[in-house]
Amino acid sequence: MHMTPTATEASSSRASPTPRAVITTSSISAAEVADRCGDNCYSYYFVQRAFLPLLERWAAVEEVSQSPRVVRERIVAAKRLGQSPIHLSFLPLQFARAVSEAPNVVFPFWEYPDIPHYDVAGNPRNNWVRAATEFDMILTACRFTRDAFLRAGVRTPIHVTPVPIADDYFALPPWEPHQRVTLEGACYVLPQGDPTRLGDLARLAAGRLGLKVREKCRLAYRRGVRPFLPPSLHRRLAGASHATIGKEPPPVVPVQDQRLPIPYGVSGRVDLAGVVYTTVLNPFDIRKNWRGIIAAFLHALGDCEDATLVIKLAAASNMRREALHNVLHYYRRLRVRHRAQLVVMGDYLSDDQMCELARASTFYLNASHAEGACLPLQDALAAGRPGIAPQHTAMAEYIDDRVAFVVPSHAEPIHWQWDPQCRRTTTWQQIRRRHLVRQLQLSYQVAKHDLGRYRALAAEGRQRMRNLASADEVWRRLSAALDTLPTTREVKKAA
């Protein structure tokens, strides 16, 4: 007698889906991040880490080094365990490498409207249009980057998956006008006494006086003495004394601390109160416009003793002193008297410390020429801290006057930073300092005198980030994208 199987029996008779595995690669490891924060591609580590909880909902995840050999070994091991692996690389395209043993996905950031379509600096890997063809899928943090790839003719499937924002930022309490937050860690709090300034001025004056005397001696010798001397005697006099003709002694090569002096004393903590502006940036990245930020802040709010600008520098440990030297000496050369407070922080901050910095902040300040996302600005908006920022490149997708004080900008030609020929093949956005000054002044007035408007900006920013980059929203996009991948590598051929 034939019997029809029940639904349960039919379900159990079907083969269960093959378990999936994701092999991820990025620029640095967790053990290196404190020392290498600020290195080339350092931010990709934080992006990978933000995606890991969501990736672990989709598959078993293993983080490995960038080496294609190691990636292949882990893919082979996953297949032996009966898993269906993919390779997901959180790296710029010039550093990402596809392998032939599994589907390859790459997550690059890009901040210009054009994609390199030639071998920049003679390196074929810098041709992003060609490199993109090696991958089965491209994930991008924003529509701006996706559109740049599409305009360049890239046909690899592209999916927009914003970087998920940590729940801790959404949970931060609103900013209150009378709050005070103490941050622990090395920092430079300005203005402060400058014990080296008088000594520098004295040495400068002495040097100038000595230079004038030497120039007069040199001129008198050349005009009144040398024409009457035989060449042999002139040579003997010149050889006998450098001072006779005004030559300087050989320079002494300074040691590291002398070559990169820090003109101010360091503090171990800072109390943040009043209206606090925060910016996080790599001072070696020319896009970040940190000089414009410092000058505009001091111009706009230098007389406001309850205004503070916190500059958190992202610099690797071996470059940290140079970063601090560059920023602090630029500030010193401005010679601006001010009552507002400028705080410069160079050390690596943990996740908890970064959240505490966001809690202490009233606004997040960005004056960049181009952005592929600006994750610290997104974190600040999620924390209910409005922005002062331009509405361009990737930021145009979430910045407007409902969440920020918008700084106008205009396009100007620029070259890619790694092009030694400096060919102006794309554009970035120029910021006019007077507009930045005006928006800083307006934001300060709102924080001081219009708390209702401030809270409306904060609430809208927080909601906008929930809609854009909360874990649930990113999971919906990420899982839908990854589900379209083939189980095996069918068409693409790795380099």
NORGI-V584395 format. One line per field, one symbol per residue. phi: phi as a letter, one per 30 degrees, with the letter a starting at -180 (. if undefined). psi: psi as a letter, one per 40 degrees, with the letter a starting at -180 (. if undefined). burial: b if it has 16 or more other ideal C-beta (glycine too) atoms within 10 Angstrom, else e. A space follows every 50 residues. Layout:
phi = ???
psi = ???
burial = ???
//
This chain:
phi = .dcddddddddddddddddcbbccbadbcddcdddcdjdeiedddddedd deeddddcadcbcbdddedddddddddddddicccbccccadddcdbdbd dadcbbcccabcdbcecbddiiceddddddddddcdabcbdadededddd ddidcdebbdbeddddeedddddddbecdbbccckdaccbdaecdddddd dddddddddddddddddddddddcbedccdeddeddddddadddciddde dcdddedddbdcdbdcccabccbicccbbcacdccdddhddddddddddd bedcdccbccccdcbdedcdddddedddddedddhcdacdccccccddcd eddddddddddcbccbbddabcaidddddddddicdccadcbhddddbca ddbacdcdbbdbdacdeccddhddcbbbcccdddddedddddddddddbb dddedddddddddddddcbdedddeedddddddddddbdccdbdd
psi = hhhhiiddddddeihiihiiihhiiadiiddedddeheiheddddddddd eddddeddihhhhiiehdddddddddddddeeihiihhhgiideeihiie eiihiigiiheieihheighfehddegdddddeeidihhieidddddddd deehehhhhhgihhhiddddeiiihideihhhhiihihhiiiigeedddd dddddddddddddddddddddddeddeeiiddddddddddhdddeeiiih ihhiiddddgiheiiiieihhhiahhhiihiheehedefddddddddddd edeheehhhhhhhghideedddddddddddddddfhhieihhhhhdihhi dddddddddeidihhhfidiiedgddddddddefhiihiigibddeeeha eeeihhhiiiiiiiihdehdefhgeaiahhhhddddddddddddddddeg ddddddddddddddddddfiddddddddddddeeiidihddihi.
burial = eeeeeeeeeeeeeeeeeeebbbbbbbbbeeeebeebbbbebbbbbbbbbb beebbeeebebebbebebeebbebbeebbeeebbbbbbbbbbbbbbbbbe bbbbbbbbbbbbbebbeeebeeeebbbbebbbebbbbbbbbbebbbebbe eeebebebbbbbbbbbebbbebeebeeeeebebebebbbbeeeeeeeeee eeeeeeeeeeeeeeeeeeeebeeeeeeeeeeeebeeeeeeeeeeebeeee eeeeeeeeeeeebbeeeeebebebbbbbbbbbbbeebbbbbbbbbbbbbb bbebebbbbbbbbbbbeebbbbbbbbbbeebbeeebebebbbbbbbbbbe eebbbbbbbbbbbbbbbbbbbbbbbbbbbbbbbbbbbbbbbbbbbbbbbe eebbbbbbbeeeebebeebeeeeebbbbbbbebebbbbbbbebbebbbee eeebeebbebbbbbbbebbbbebbbebbeebbeebeeebeebebe
//
